[in-house]
Amino acid sequence: MTVQGWPQMTFVRGELAMQDGKVLRSRGEGRYLPAAPFRMPTLS
C-alpha cells in the first residue's frame, strides 16, 4: 500500500496550530515528546 499526502491542519490542545503550511500559534506553546521513528505496520 502506498499513501501520499500532507497534513492540511494541525491542532494542539484542541486549537488550530497550523493550516496550509502557515503556523498560527506562538513559539514555545508546545513541548517536544521524544519517540522512536515511525514504522509502518505490516498487514497480514
C-alpha positions as CSV (number, residue, x, y, z in Angstrom):
1,M,0.0,0.0,0.0
2,T,1.3,3.5,-0.9
3,V,-0.1,6.6,0.7
4,Q,0.6,10.1,-0.5
5,G,-0.4,13.4,1.0
6,W,0.4,16.1,3.6
7,P,-1.5,17.4,6.6
8,Q,-3.8,20.3,5.9
9,M,-4.3,21.3,9.5
10,T,-2.6,20.6,12.9
11,F,-4.4,21.0,16.2
12,V,-2.6,21.5,19.6
13,R,-4.8,21.0,22.7
14,G,-7.9,21.4,20.6
15,E,-6.8,24.7,18.9
16,L,-5.7,25.2,15.3
17,A,-1.9,25.5,15.3
18,M,-1.1,25.2,11.6
19,Q,-3.1,25.5,8.4
20,D,-2.0,25.2,4.8
21,G,1.7,25.4,5.9
22,K,1.2,28.6,7.9
23,V,2.0,28.5,11.7
24,L,-0.8,30.1,13.7
25,R,0.5,29.7,17.2
26,S,3.2,31.5,19.2
27,R,6.7,29.9,19.7
28,G,7.0,28.0,23.0
29,E,3.4,26.9,23.3
30,G,4.1,23.2,22.7
31,R,6.6,20.7,24.0
32,Y,8.8,18.1,22.4
33,L,7.9,14.5,23.0
34,P,10.7,12.2,22.1
35,A,9.6,9.0,20.3
36,A,11.1,6.1,18.3
37,P,10.9,6.5,14.5
38,F,7.6,5.5,13.0
39,R,7.5,2.1,11.3
40,M,4.6,1.2,9.0
41,P,2.8,-1.9,10.4
42,T,2.7,-4.9,8.1
43,L,-0.7,-6.2,7.1
44,S,-1.3,-9.9,7.2
